[in-house]
Amino acid sequence: MSTAIALFTRNLRVHDNPVLHAAARAEAVVPLFVLDRAVLDGPFHRPNRARFLHDCLTDLRDRLRELGGALVVRDGDPATEVARLAEEVGADAVHVAADVSAHSYAREEALRAALPDGLLHVHDDVVTARAPGLVTPSGNDHFAVFTPYFRRWQEAPLRRVVPVPDAIRSPRVRRGGLPSRNELIAGSPSPDLPAGGETRARERMAEWYRDGVADYASGQDDLAADATSRLSPYLHFGCLSPVELVRRAGTGDPERAFVRQLAWRDFHHQVLAARPGAHDRDYRTHHDRWRADPDALRAWQEGRTGVPIVDAGMRQLAAEGWMHNRARLITASFLTKSLYLDWRLGARHFEDLLVDGDVANNRMNWQWVAGTGTDTRPNRVLNPVRQAQRYDPRGDYVRRYVPELAEVPAARVHDPHRLGEDELDRLGYPPPLVDLAEATERFRRARGKA
């Protein structure tokens, strides 16, 4: 009897999962998740993602049961545990999804070394819609600018959506158990996290395509309207297939605008795949001599900068483990170009809290904003007050997350220091950390662009 192991990593779903689909061709399938000690004992294992992961694994276990299979759970080093299990069940194949983080590459190499030749099968189009390396320019290994990448990305082949297996037959093997939520989570998660898992992901996807996407092209930057899909956590954990999202999208302007964001996700993955050191080193250095200011960093982290739109974004992150994309751009620009603090400090704080804290997208987006990445205008500065006036004109987003300013009228809510120090003291809101005009000039001088 042929037996295959489907190793789940960032593909915690049964719908459109090439790893599971390929493994299900065997007569017996062992769906496996390894509680990777290198992750669980490392800095990337944070309460918000841990709670979401627990939801995802619980839901995956239930979905596999409906198909007649059983999720096998092991705790330890993935290569060691996979090799041990492969020998125990006499596996003819081990299937896993390709990924682009340094940890993923190391895991894949360790699996190759631990397994007999030909046993490991790596699937390239599981985590992204189009695999890194599929779309390349002439004479280079990756695109460094999004627009030409997107043109080629649209023309590149897109695999079909593969069906859920009709049934899964698992051999007799010790299943192991999922840890309890409290055992998996070290610390206190944010109070308003979304629920994880494929079931909720597919409900959210259906709601989005039915009721939400029609307003996306016009409303994606409207902070108060919150007119984005909020599917990023489910994409990060692989509860949804990016291929299925692209396939299900229509051809109207809103759908095209949404698909463009999925292409941005693929773009960052192909950059990091080609330049793996960019997760912690400047992709394009300007030899910045970033300031050291722990008090300013702490004020930014806690949403106490005195710039309402920045504080609203940071407080949304703390409360929900998620932040609106426009707010991510504003808060990141403020840290790197107004405070002139190292982008890595911001990236690490985001990764402490973001449920969708994806290495490729988080790190490469931070570099884009800091002007050390792929932005063709690396010295642009997003003025937070002008951004707020444009994307939160009535101040509803600010009032939602900065209750001290709930009584301040729209004409002043984005620039409350004009109310005077006495009124700010009464409201309990801090004065701004920096003069924005002076901060912009400082940044430009530092970059030699004054």
VOPAGU-2260 file (C-alpha; in pm, 1 decimal, decimal comma):
REM VOPAGU-2260
SITE   aa  ch    i         X         Y         Z
SITE  MET   A    0       0,0       0,0       0,0
SITE  SER   A    1     142,2     337,4    -103,2
SITE  THR   A    2     164,3     596,3     174,8
SITE  ALA   A    3     233,8     969,9     156,1
SITE  ILE   A    4     291,3    1233,1     422,4
SITE  ALA   A    5     135,2    1577,3     373,7
SITE  LEU   A    6     343,7    1812,2     587,5
SITE  PHE   A    7     139,7    2121,1     676,3
SITE  THR   A    8     331,8    2445,6     729,5
SITE  ARG   A    9     174,8    2769,1     602,9
SITE  ASN   A   10     -99,2    2584,8     415,3
SITE  LEU   A   11    -350,3    2508,0     690,5
SITE  ARG   A   12    -643,7    2424,5     464,9
SITE  VAL   A   13    -806,2    2139,9     273,2
SITE  HIS   A   14    -940,2    2351,2     -18,3
SITE  ASP   A   15    -702,3    2410,6    -310,1
SITE  ASN   A   16    -404,7    2264,0    -128,7
SITE  PRO   A   17    -159,0    2107,4    -376,0
SITE  VAL   A   18      32,0    1943,6     -89,2
SITE  LEU   A   19    -273,4    1755,3      35,2
SITE  HIS   A   20    -403,3    1696,4    -318,6
SITE  ALA   A   21     -75,3    1533,1    -427,4
SITE  ALA   A   22     -48,2    1325,2    -110,8
SITE  ALA   A   23    -407,2    1203,6    -153,1
SITE  ARG   A   24    -308,8    1021,2    -470,1
SITE  ALA   A   25    -150,4     760,1    -243,4
SITE  GLU   A   26    -362,2     485,6     -90,5
SITE  ALA   A   27    -291,9     615,8     259,7
SITE  VAL   A   28    -220,1     971,5     372,8
SITE  VAL   A   29     -62,7    1099,9     693,4
SITE  PRO   A   30    -154,1    1469,1     742,2
SITE  LEU   A   31     122,9    1600,2     967,8
SITE  PHE   A   32     191,7    1919,6    1158,1
SITE  VAL   A   33     512,8    1957,6    1355,2
SITE  LEU   A   34     524,7    2198,2    1647,3
SITE  ASP   A   35     860,9    2335,4    1541,4
SITE  ARG   A   36    1072,0    2409,8    1847,8
SITE  ALA   A   37    1290,4    2656,5    1654,7
SITE  VAL   A   38     975,7    2865,6    1599,6
SITE  LEU   A   39     796,9    2805,6    1929,5
SITE  ASP   A   40    1106,7    2887,7    2133,9
SITE  GLY   A   41    1209,3    3183,2    1917,6
SITE  PRO   A   42    1116,4    3552,3    1896,6
SITE  PHE   A   43     865,8    3503,2    1613,3
SITE  HIS   A   44     633,2    3299,6    1837,4
SITE  ARG   A   45     413,3    3575,2    1973,8
SITE  PRO   A   46      75,3    3555,4    2153,0
SITE  ASN   A   47    -140,2    3692,6    1871,3
SITE  ARG   A   48     -12,9    3452,1    1605,3
SITE  ALA   A   49      -4,4    3167,1    1857,1
SITE  ARG   A   50    -372,6    3207,4    1936,2
SITE  PHE   A   51    -460,5    3235,8    1569,1
SITE  LEU   A   52    -247,0    2928,3    1493,0
SITE  HIS   A   53    -430,4    2729,5    1758,0
SITE  ASP   A   54    -762,3    2819,7    1592,7
SITE  CYS   A   55    -621,7    2718,5    1253,7
SITE  LEU   A   56    -493,0    2381,9    1371,8
SITE  THR   A   57    -815,0    2301,7    1556,5
SITE  ASP   A   58   -1017,9    2379,5    1247,1
SITE  LEU   A   59    -780,8    2182,3    1020,3
SITE  ARG   A   60    -808,9    1880,0    1249,8
SITE  ASP   A   61   -1189,8    1899,2    1223,9
SITE  ARG   A   62   -1188,1    1937,6     844,0
SITE  LEU   A   63    -960,5    1636,1     805,2
SITE  ARG   A   64   -1187,0    1430,8    1031,6
SITE  GLU   A   65   -1479,1    1509,4     801,1
SITE  LEU   A   66   -1275,1    1356,2     516,9
SITE  GLY   A   67   -1201,1    1045,5     720,5
SITE  GLY   A   68    -842,8    1139,9     804,8
SITE  ALA   A   69    -664,8    1244,9    1121,3
SITE  LEU   A   70    -416,4    1523,4    1184,5
SITE  VAL   A   71     -95,7    1381,5    1329,5
SITE  VAL   A   72      90,6    1621,7    1558,0
SITE  ARG   A   73     453,4    1596,2    1655,1
SITE  ASP   A   74     669,6    1824,8    1866,9
SITE  GLY   A   75    1035,5    1889,4    1787,5
SITE  ASP   A   76    1261,8    1938,8    1488,8
SITE  PRO   A   77    1059,7    1900,6    1164,6
SITE  ALA   A   78    1324,5    1707,5     970,9
SITE  THR   A   79    1380,1    1464,7    1257,3
SITE  GLU   A   80    1010,1    1409,9    1318,7
SITE  VAL   A   81     923,9    1371,7     948,0
SITE  ALA   A   82    1206,0    1124,7     889,7
SITE  ARG   A   83    1105,2     921,7    1193,8
SITE  LEU   A   84     741,2     913,1    1086,6
SITE  ALA   A   85     828,2     834,5     723,2
SITE  GLU   A   86    1022,5     528,8     836,3
SITE  GLU   A   87     746,8     424,0    1076,2
SITE  VAL   A   88     469,8     427,3     813,2
SITE  GLY   A   89     688,3     326,2     515,8
SITE  ALA   A   90     617,6     651,9     331,2
SITE  ASP   A   91     673,8     659,9     -42,3
SITE  ALA   A   92     655,3    1040,6     -58,6
SITE  VAL   A   93     662,3    1349,8     162,5
SITE  HIS   A   94     490,0    1661,7      28,2
SITE  VAL   A   95     555,1    2015,2     155,4
SITE  ALA   A   96     494,2    2372,6      37,8
SITE  ALA   A   97     782,5    2593,1     -73,2
SITE  ASP   A   98     834,8    2918,9     113,0
SITE  VAL   A   99    1085,7    3203,5     108,0
SITE  SER   A  100    1190,4    3274,6     466,7
SITE  ALA   A  101    1537,4    3173,8     584,4
SITE  HIS   A  102    1375,8    2930,8     827,0
SITE  SER   A  103    1174,6    2770,4     545,3
SITE  TYR   A  104    1485,3    2725,0     330,4
SITE  ALA   A  105    1671,5    2569,2     622,3
SITE  ARG   A  106    1379,9    2335,7     693,1
SITE  GLU   A  107    1365,6    2224,0     330,8
SITE  GLU   A  108    1738,7    2153,4     320,6
SITE  ALA   A  109    1718,4    1961,6     647,6
SITE  LEU   A  110    1431,6    1753,7     510,9
SITE  ARG   A  111    1630,4    1669,6     197,7
SITE  ALA   A  112    1923,6    1561,4     410,0
SITE  ALA   A  113    1712,0    1353,1     648,7
SITE  LEU   A  114    1501,1    1171,9     386,0
SITE  PRO   A  115    1602,5     920,8     119,8
SITE  ASP   A  116    1662,8    1064,8    -225,8
SITE  GLY   A  117    1344,2    1127,8    -420,7
SITE  LEU   A  118    1111,5    1111,2    -120,6
SITE  LEU   A  119    1063,5    1487,5     -75,2
SITE  HIS   A  120     829,8    1674,1    -312,6
SITE  VAL   A  121     820,8    2055,2    -279,5
SITE  HIS   A  122     523,4    2243,0    -423,7
SITE  ASP   A  123     595,4    2597,6    -542,9
SITE  ASP   A  124     246,5    2745,6    -585,7
SITE  VAL   A  125      85,6    2697,5    -247,0
SITE  VAL   A  126     182,1    3004,9     -42,4
SITE  THR   A  127     176,0    3248,8    -336,5
SITE  ALA   A  128     -43,1    3270,7    -645,5
SITE  ARG   A  129     254,9    3258,5    -879,4
SITE  ALA   A  130     575,6    3111,0    -749,8
SITE  PRO   A  131     886,5    3323,5    -691,1
SITE  GLY   A  132    1109,4    3276,3    -992,4
SITE  LEU   A  133     819,7    3214,7   -1231,2
SITE  VAL   A  134     809,1    3580,4   -1336,4
SITE  THR   A  135    1156,7    3721,0   -1407,6
SITE  PRO   A  136    1296,0    3999,6   -1626,8
SITE  SER   A  137    1557,3    3945,0   -1894,3
SITE  GLY   A  138    1904,2    3928,2   -1746,2
SITE  ASN   A  139    1802,5    3927,2   -1379,2
SITE  ASP   A  140    1668,4    3683,9   -1123,3
SITE  HIS   A  141    1384,1    3903,5    -997,6
SITE  PHE   A  142    1191,9    4223,7   -1058,8
SITE  ALA   A  143    1297,6    4519,5    -843,0
SITE  VAL   A  144    1005,4    4743,6    -950,5
SITE  PHE   A  145     643,4    4644,1    -904,1
SITE  THR   A  146     474,4    4786,2   -1216,3
SITE  PRO   A  147     669,1    4584,3   -1476,7
SITE  TYR   A  148     645,0    4282,6   -1246,9
SITE  PHE   A  149     268,0    4318,6   -1230,8
SITE  ARG   A  150     237,5    4333,9   -1609,7
SITE  ARG   A  151     429,8    4007,5   -1646,0
SITE  TRP   A  152     257,2    3855,3   -1341,7
SITE  GLN   A  153     -83,1    3901,2   -1505,7
SITE  GLU   A  154      34,6    3721,2   -1817,8
SITE  ALA   A  155     202,8    3429,0   -1639,4
SITE  PRO   A  156      32,5    3088,5   -1611,3
SITE  LEU   A  157    -191,5    3039,0   -1309,7
SITE  ARG   A  158    -247,5    2682,0   -1199,7
SITE  ARG   A  159    -597,9    2543,0   -1168,6
SITE  VAL   A  160    -773,6    2519,2    -836,2
SITE  VAL   A  161    -735,5    2161,7    -713,3
SITE  PRO   A  162   -1032,7    1993,1    -545,0
SITE  VAL   A  163   -1066,2    1880,2    -187,5
SITE  PRO   A  164    -990,8    1506,6    -170,6
SITE  ASP   A  165   -1306,9    1294,5    -171,0
SITE  ALA   A  166   -1174,9    1103,0     126,9
SITE  ILE   A  167    -855,3    1050,6     321,6
SITE  ARG   A  168    -748,0     713,0     452,1
SITE  SER   A  169    -487,5     733,8     725,3
SITE  PRO   A  170    -273,7     441,9     844,3
SITE  ARG   A  171    -270,3     340,4    1208,1
SITE  VAL   A  172     -21,6     573,8    1377,7
SITE  ARG   A  173       7,1     761,8    1701,9
SITE  ARG   A  174    -173,3    1085,5    1637,8
SITE  GLY   A  175     -42,2    1304,5    1915,2
SITE  GLY   A  176    -255,6    1587,5    2039,6
SITE  LEU   A  177    -278,0    1957,8    1988,4
SITE  PRO   A  178    -162,0    2156,7    2287,9
SITE  SER   A  179    -427,9    2357,2    2464,3
SITE  ARG   A  180    -458,5    2721,8    2374,1
SITE  ASN   A  181    -295,3    2822,1    2702,5
SITE  GLU   A  182      -7,2    2579,1    2645,3
SITE  LEU   A  183      60,9    2722,2    2300,6
SITE  ILE   A  184      23,2    3090,2    2388,1
SITE  ALA   A  185     300,5    3247,7    2594,0
SITE  GLY   A  186     164,4    3583,6    2707,8
SITE  SER   A  187    -155,9    3778,8    2655,8
SITE  PRO   A  188    -292,5    3824,8    2303,4
SITE  SER   A  189    -461,6    4142,7    2185,8
SITE  PRO   A  190    -822,8    4167,3    2303,0
SITE  ASP   A  191    -989,7    4198,0    1961,7
SITE  LEU   A  192    -816,6    3936,1    1749,6
SITE  PRO   A  193   -1006,3    3773,9    1462,2
SITE  ALA   A  194   -1090,8    3404,7    1483,2
SITE  GLY   A  195    -854,4    3181,6    1288,9
SITE  GLY   A  196    -912,4    2874,6    1074,3
SITE  GLU   A  197   -1019,9    2776,3     724,4
SITE  THR   A  198   -1390,4    2773,4     809,0
SITE  ARG   A  199   -1391,2    3137,3     914,8
SITE  ALA   A  200   -1156,4    3223,9     628,6
SITE  ARG   A  201   -1396,4    3086,4     369,6
SITE  GLU   A  202   -1690,2    3260,9     532,1
SITE  ARG   A  203   -1497,3    3587,2     519,5
SITE  MET   A  204   -1395,8    3526,8     156,6
SITE  ALA   A  205   -1758,1    3464,5      56,9
SITE  GLU   A  206   -1870,8    3777,5     240,1
SITE  TRP   A  207   -1596,3    3978,5      74,5
SITE  TYR   A  208   -1676,3    3874,2    -281,9
SITE  ARG   A  209   -2048,8    3907,1    -219,5
SITE  ASP   A  210   -2066,5    4237,6     -29,5
SITE  GLY   A  211   -1725,8    4401,5       2,7
SITE  VAL   A  212   -1510,2    4394,1    -307,0
SITE  ALA   A  213   -1743,4    4615,7    -511,6
SITE  ASP   A  214   -1629,6    4918,2    -309,5
SITE  TYR   A  215   -1263,4    4824,8    -293,0
SITE  ALA   A  216   -1124,7    5039,7    -574,6
SITE  SER   A  217   -1278,8    5355,3    -429,1
SITE  GLY   A  218   -1261,9    5267,9     -60,0
SITE  GLN   A  219    -940,8    5075,1       1,5
SITE  ASP   A  220    -767,8    5379,1     155,2
SITE  ASP   A  221   -1068,0    5506,0     352,9
SITE  LEU   A  222    -948,3    5446,9     707,2
SITE  ALA   A  223   -1281,4    5495,8     881,1
SITE  ALA   A  224   -1478,7    5284,1     633,5
SITE  ASP   A  225   -1250,6    4983,9     687,7
SITE  ALA   A  226   -1335,0    4869,0     335,4
SITE  THR   A  227   -1053,2    4616,7     299,1
SITE  SER   A  228   -1088,3    4240,3     288,4
SITE  ARG   A  229    -911,1    4162,2     619,8
SITE  LEU   A  230    -806,7    3834,0     458,0
SITE  SER   A  231    -433,6    3883,8     520,1
SITE  PRO   A  232    -417,0    3674,0     841,0
SITE  TYR   A  233    -583,1    3384,8     660,3
SITE  LEU   A  234    -341,3    3417,9     369,9
SITE  HIS   A  235     -45,3    3427,9     606,2
SITE  PHE   A  236    -142,3    3097,0     769,5
SITE  GLY   A  237    -258,9    2944,4     442,6
SITE  CYS   A  238    -622,1    2909,3     547,3
SITE  LEU   A  239    -701,6    3052,0     204,4
SITE  SER   A  240    -537,9    2987,3    -130,1
SITE  PRO   A  241    -413,1    3297,9    -314,9
SITE  VAL   A  242    -471,7    3109,6    -640,5
SITE  GLU   A  243    -836,3    3057,2    -551,3
SITE  LEU   A  244    -871,8    3424,6    -455,9
SITE  VAL   A  245    -738,1    3530,5    -796,7
SITE  ARG   A  246    -950,3    3273,9    -980,4
SITE  ARG   A  247   -1267,0    3381,7    -798,9
SITE  ALA   A  248   -1216,2    3752,7    -859,7
SITE  GLY   A  249   -1416,9    3915,9   -1135,3
SITE  THR   A  250   -1282,4    4144,3   -1405,4
SITE  GLY   A  251   -1425,8    4478,0   -1290,4
SITE  ASP   A  252   -1217,4    4765,6   -1157,4
SITE  PRO   A  253   -1270,7    4675,8    -787,9
SITE  GLU   A  254   -1170,1    4314,8    -844,0
SITE  ARG   A  255    -865,1    4419,0   -1047,1
SITE  ALA   A  256    -761,9    4654,1    -767,3
SITE  PHE   A  257    -790,4    4370,4    -517,8
SITE  VAL   A  258    -596,2    4127,1    -736,6
SITE  ARG   A  259    -325,5    4392,0    -768,4
SITE  GLN   A  260    -277,9    4370,1    -390,4
SITE  LEU   A  261    -237,7    3993,0    -417,0
SITE  ALA   A  262      28,2    4058,5    -680,1
SITE  TRP   A  263     208,3    4292,7    -438,4
SITE  ARG   A  264     219,7    4001,6    -194,9
SITE  ASP   A  265     379,0    3779,0    -460,3
SITE  PHE   A  266     615,8    4062,3    -556,5
SITE  HIS   A  267     760,5    4085,0    -206,4
SITE  HIS   A  268     799,7    3707,5    -190,4
SITE  GLN   A  269     999,9    3703,1    -514,8
SITE  VAL   A  270    1222,7    3986,6    -391,1
SITE  LEU   A  271    1301,0    3805,5     -65,6
SITE  ALA   A  272    1349,3    3474,7    -247,6
SITE  ALA   A  273    1613,2    3636,7    -465,6
SITE  ARG   A  274    1769,7    3845,6    -188,1
SITE  PRO   A  275    1721,4    3646,7     135,0
SITE  GLY   A  276    1946,6    3880,8     332,6
SITE  ALA   A  277    1697,9    4164,4     278,3
SITE  HIS   A  278    1491,6    4042,9     572,0
SITE  ASP   A  279    1740,9    4225,2     796,1
SITE  ARG   A  280    1970,9    4424,2     563,7
SITE  ASP   A  281    1899,3    4719,7     337,4
SITE  TYR   A  282    1796,8    4606,0      -8,5
SITE  ARG   A  283    1928,5    4939,0    -139,8
SITE  THR   A  284    2132,2    5113,8     122,9
SITE  HIS   A  285    2155,3    5488,6     173,5
SITE  HIS   A  286    2404,8    5436,3     456,0
SITE  ASP   A  287    2157,1    5581,0     700,9
SITE  ARG   A  288    2288,8    5664,7    1044,3
SITE  TRP   A  289    1962,5    5605,9    1225,1
SITE  ARG   A  290    1902,2    5790,9    1550,9
SITE  ALA   A  291    1890,0    5609,9    1883,8
SITE  ASP   A  292    1594,0    5738,8    2085,5
SITE  PRO   A  293    1436,3    5470,4    2307,8
SITE  ASP   A  294    1180,2    5714,3    2450,5
SITE  ALA   A  295    1056,2    5813,9    2105,2
SITE  LEU   A  296    1041,5    5448,9    1998,2
SITE  ARG   A  297     838,9    5360,6    2306,6
SITE  ALA   A  298     599,7    5651,2    2247,3
SITE  TRP   A  299     547,8    5532,9    1887,8
SITE  GLN   A  300     490,2    5174,0    2000,8
SITE  GLU   A  301     234,5    5281,9    2260,4
SITE  GLY   A  302      49,6    5529,2    2037,7
SITE  ARG   A  303     157,8    5837,4    2231,7
SITE  THR   A  304     335,4    6039,8    1962,2
SITE  GLY   A  305      94,1    6333,6    1975,2
SITE  VAL   A  306      14,7    6278,7    1605,0
SITE  PRO   A  307    -342,1    6142,2    1612,2
SITE  ILE   A  308    -340,5    5939,1    1291,6
SITE  VAL   A  309     -14,7    5769,1    1392,6
SITE  ASP   A  310    -142,9    5699,1    1742,6
SITE  ALA   A  311    -470,8    5561,3    1606,7
SITE  GLY   A  312    -286,2    5316,6    1384,6
SITE  MET   A  313     -57,6    5197,5    1661,5
SITE  ARG   A  314    -348,1    5152,8    1901,3
SITE  GLN   A  315    -546,2    4960,1    1641,4
SITE  LEU   A  316    -244,6    4728,9    1608,6
SITE  ALA   A  317    -229,8    4676,5    1985,4
SITE  ALA   A  318    -604,0    4611,0    2014,0
SITE  GLU   A  319    -662,2    4393,1    1707,3
SITE  GLY   A  320    -327,6    4247,7    1604,1
SITE  TRP   A  321    -397,2    4405,9    1266,5
SITE  MET   A  322    -373,2    4749,0    1111,2
SITE  HIS   A  323    -528,9    4910,3     804,3
SITE  ASN   A  324    -279,6    4917,8     517,5
SITE  ARG   A  325    -290,9    5296,8     479,1
SITE  ALA   A  326    -223,0    5332,3     852,6
SITE  ARG   A  327      72,1    5093,2     816,6
SITE  LEU   A  328     224,3    5324,1     556,1
SITE  ILE   A  329     165,0    5634,7     769,3
SITE  THR   A  330     299,3    5489,9    1093,5
SITE  ALA   A  331     604,1    5338,8     921,9
SITE  SER   A  332     686,8    5663,3     742,7
SITE  PHE   A  333     657,2    5852,8    1070,2
SITE  LEU   A  334     899,2    5618,2    1247,5
SITE  THR   A  335    1162,3    5610,5     974,3
SITE  LYS   A  336    1138,5    5955,6     817,4
SITE  SER   A  337     994,3    6181,4    1086,9
SITE  LEU   A  338    1165,5    6020,5    1386,7
SITE  TYR   A  339    1451,2    5884,1    1170,9
SITE  LEU   A  340    1459,5    5554,8    1359,8
SITE  ASP   A  341    1576,1    5227,1    1206,3
SITE  TRP   A  342    1311,5    5045,2    1001,7
SITE  ARG   A  343    1411,6    4716,4    1167,2
SITE  LEU   A  344    1281,7    4845,6    1501,7
SITE  GLY   A  345     942,6    4905,5    1345,7
SITE  ALA   A  346     941,5    4574,6    1159,4
SITE  ARG   A  347    1012,7    4384,3    1480,3
SITE  HIS   A  348     737,9    4564,9    1670,3
SITE  PHE   A  349     489,7    4488,3    1393,5
SITE  GLU   A  350     596,8    4125,2    1405,6
SITE  ASP   A  351     538,2    4123,0    1779,2
SITE  LEU   A  352     171,0    4202,2    1725,1
SITE  LEU   A  353      56,0    4138,9    1368,0
SITE  VAL   A  354    -152,1    3825,8    1317,1
SITE  ASP   A  355     -50,8    3850,3     950,1
SITE  GLY   A  356     315,7    3907,9    1043,5
SITE  ASP   A  357     461,3    3760,6     726,2
SITE  VAL   A  358     839,7    3799,6     695,3
SITE  ALA   A  359     840,7    3877,9     321,8
SITE  ASN   A  360     557,0    4127,1     322,8
SITE  ASN   A  361     630,6    4291,2     654,4
SITE  ARG   A  362    1005,6    4333,8     602,4
SITE  MET   A  363     989,0    4435,8     235,1
SITE  ASN   A  364     701,6    4678,8     296,4
SITE  TRP   A  365     899,4    4837,0     580,0
SITE  GLN   A  366    1197,3    4874,5     348,2
SITE  TRP   A  367     973,9    5022,9      79,4
SITE  VAL   A  368     849,0    5290,0     320,1
SITE  ALA   A  369    1194,2    5354,2     469,1
SITE  GLY   A  370    1335,4    5412,0     122,0
SITE  THR   A  371    1583,9    5126,8     153,5
SITE  GLY   A  372    1375,6    4884,5     -53,0
SITE  THR   A  373    1212,3    4881,4    -395,3
SITE  ASP   A  374    1039,1    5221,3    -390,9
SITE  THR   A  375    1145,3    5421,6    -694,8
SITE  ARG   A  376    1107,7    5739,2    -485,9
SITE  PRO   A  377    1305,2    5640,0    -176,9
SITE  ASN   A  378    1308,5    5988,1     -21,6
SITE  ARG   A  379     934,7    6051,1     -26,5
SITE  VAL   A  380     790,0    6148,4     312,3
SITE  LEU   A  381     424,7    6086,3     395,6
SITE  ASN   A  382     307,8    6388,7     592,1
SITE  PRO   A  383      80,1    6226,3     852,9
SITE  VAL   A  384    -149,5    6527,6     891,6
SITE  ARG   A  385    -209,5    6555,2     517,0
SITE  GLN   A  386    -257,1    6180,1     494,2
SITE  ALA   A  387    -512,2    6197,0     775,4
SITE  GLN   A  388    -700,7    6483,4     617,0
SITE  ARG   A  389    -718,6    6289,7     290,7
SITE  TYR   A  390    -799,0    5939,9     418,1
SITE  ASP   A  391    -984,1    6017,5     742,3
SITE  PRO   A  392   -1139,8    6356,6     662,2
SITE  ARG   A  393   -1403,6    6345,0     937,8
SITE  GLY   A  394   -1164,6    6201,3    1195,7
SITE  ASP   A  395   -1379,9    5894,5    1260,0
SITE  TYR   A  396   -1084,6    5654,3    1248,4
SITE  VAL   A  397    -889,1    5865,0    1495,7
SITE  ARG   A  398   -1182,4    5892,3    1734,9
SITE  ARG   A  399   -1237,3    5515,5    1718,4
SITE  TYR   A  400    -890,8    5439,9    1851,5
SITE  VAL   A  401    -793,3    5759,9    2037,0
SITE  PRO   A  402   -1081,7    5821,1    2275,5
SITE  GLU   A  403    -908,7    6123,4    2431,9
SITE  LEU   A  404    -997,9    6310,2    2111,8
SITE  ALA   A  405   -1360,6    6195,0    2090,5
SITE  GLU   A  406   -1490,6    6545,9    2159,7
SITE  VAL   A  407   -1254,0    6729,6    1926,7
SITE  PRO   A  408   -1426,0    6857,0    1608,4
SITE  ALA   A  409   -1316,2    6735,1    1266,0
SITE  ALA   A  410   -1144,4    7066,2    1191,1
SITE  ARG   A  411    -898,5    7009,5    1477,0
SITE  VAL   A  412    -886,3    6634,4    1538,2
SITE  HIS   A  413    -584,1    6576,8    1315,1
SITE  ASP   A  414    -393,8    6876,1    1449,2
SITE  PRO   A  415    -504,4    6902,3    1811,5
SITE  HIS   A  416    -196,3    7087,9    1936,6
SITE  ARG   A  417    -357,7    7399,8    1788,6
SITE  LEU   A  418    -606,9    7373,7    2074,9
SITE  GLY   A  419    -330,6    7476,9    2314,7
SITE  GLU   A  420    -139,1    7302,9    2591,7
SITE  ASP   A  421    -408,2    7357,1    2855,0
SITE  GLU   A  422    -672,8    7188,2    2641,1
SITE  LEU   A  423    -439,3    6901,6    2554,9
SITE  ASP   A  424    -371,6    6853,5    2925,6
SITE  ARG   A  425    -744,9    6846,7    2994,3
SITE  LEU   A  426    -794,1    6585,2    2722,8
SITE  GLY   A  427    -498,4    6383,3    2848,1
SITE  TYR   A  428    -335,3    6383,0    2504,4
SITE  PRO   A  429      41,2    6441,2    2459,6
SITE  PRO   A  430     196,0    6716,8    2248,7
SITE  PRO   A  431     363,8    6602,6    1924,2
SITE  LEU   A  432     704,1    6437,6    1957,2
SITE  VAL   A  433     849,0    6634,8    1666,7
SITE  ASP   A  434     782,6    6933,5    1448,9
SITE  LEU   A  435     693,4    6762,8    1121,3
SITE  ALA   A  436     846,4    7025,4     894,0
SITE  GLU   A  437    1173,5    7024,2    1086,5
SITE  ALA   A  438    1175,1    6643,5    1093,1
SITE  THR   A  439    1134,6    6628,8     715,5
SITE  GLU   A  440    1425,5    6865,0     665,5
SITE  ARG   A  441    1638,0    6661,4     903,2
SITE  PHE   A  442    1561,2    6346,4     706,2
SITE  ARG   A  443    1643,5    6511,1     375,1
SITE  ARG   A  444    1972,6    6641,5     508,9
SITE  ALA   A  445    2056,0    6294,7     637,6
SITE  ARG   A  446    1990,4    6153,8     291,6
SITE  GLY   A  447    2182,1    6436,3     128,0
SITE  LYS   A  448    1868,5    6564,9     -43,0
SITE  ALA   A  449    1824,6    6898,9     134,1
